[in-house]
């Protein structure tokens, strides 16, 4: 068998590309580590979103709840007309409030359904774009190019000072203790006690009868701090 030669008259044999030495081989199966949770998350999100919009049960579906409220509107309007006919100011005010609340809830349910639909549409667009990108990468029609932000290194003196403060077991123990105080709420209680002490010191020259909640005891500060922690905007669930 004779190989064909190019126009220059010299034969050329191309060698297959050899991967660089030391380059680790990555199996495509590693993508399943993030792909399987992604499939579960998308499935749950889509199911919950569709059920929340179109479920026939009024306690679940936005549109069903709006339809139920719309069915009550004629009765509320009739009650308002009857109250206007009687001239009772209390009945008129109550009927107006009930009708206004009904219309407000209808609008809120339609708005919630629209927002949920927009979010589902955005998620659908992201999934479709991701599927297209994955297909191009797996079919080798698009090179896999990674783009990473350039690292910003700490200055030498910052590394040295940080190492002195948190070096060894002592630094680790200090960090663990600080985190434990935050998670347990002890730090929040300490801050509440400091605020109470500062408030008392600021009003030291004011008579007690003129200061509301003057000089709270430690149990009172604890109760107030605990209620603020679990019932305020800082709650975690």
Long-range contacts (C-beta under 8 A, 24 or more apart in sequence): 28-138, 42-123, 42-127, 45-123, 46-120, 46-123, 49-116, 49-117, 49-119, 49-120, 50-120, 52-112, 52-116, 53-113, 53-116, 53-117, 53-120, 62-109, 62-110, 62-112, 62-113, 62-116, 63-109, 63-110, 63-113, 65-105, 65-109, 66-105, 66-106, 66-109, 66-110, 66-113, 69-102, 69-105, 69-106, 69-109, 70-106, 72-102, 73-99, 73-102, 73-103, 73-106, 76-102, 185-225, 185-226, 185-229, 188-225, 188-228, 188-229, 189-221, 189-222, 189-225, 189-226, 192-221, 192-224, 192-225, 192-228, 193-218, 193-221, 196-221
